[in-house]
Amino acid sequence: MRKVAIVYTTQTGETEKMAQVIVEGVQAAGGEPHLMRVEELQDVSVLDGFDAIAVGTPTQEAKEVHVVTELLDRLAASKVKGKYAAAFGSYGWSGEGPFHVALRLERECGMKMVAEPMRAKQGLKGTEFDVCRAFGMKLVFGE
C-alpha cells in the first residue's frame, strides 16, 4: 500500500477542501493518506516515510503563500528525494501557485511529478470533485 502525504495550507478553506477530496481519491485507489497542515510540519524528514507527497497552496500575488515557500526551502535542503509528487491549490484571480510549487518540487527537491498541477478557481464545483479524486488516485498509482 502506497503511503501518501497531503501537505497543505489554506486561507479561505478552499485548498483544505481540495486536500480532503484528494484523501478520498487516495483511499479509493487503495492508498494510505495522511493529511498534514504545513504550519504543523516541523520536521520535513517525516516525509521520507511516504511514497508520494502532494503539496497544496492557495495563490497569493501570483505565487505560493509564504509558509509553502518555507516548506519547499526546507524540503530542498533535506535528504528527502525521489518521491512521487504533485501540487494543487485554489485561487481567486491568477492561480500560478501550484505551478510554482510543482517546478520547485521537481527541480529543487528532486521529486518525480505524477500529475500536472491541479487548481480550482474559488473552490471546487461540479465535476471538479471527480478531477480532485482522480488526482489523489494518481498519487497512489505513480507513473
JOGI-V962977 format. One record per helix or strand of 3 or more residues. SS is the DSSP state (H for helix, E for strand). FROM is the first residue (numbers start at 1). LEN is the number of residues. Records with the same first field share a line. If there is no record, write none. Layout:
SS=FROM-LEN, FROM-LEN
//
This chain:
E=3-6, 32-6, 52-5, 84-8, 118-4
H=14-15, 38-3, 44-6, 66-12, 97-11, 128-14
//
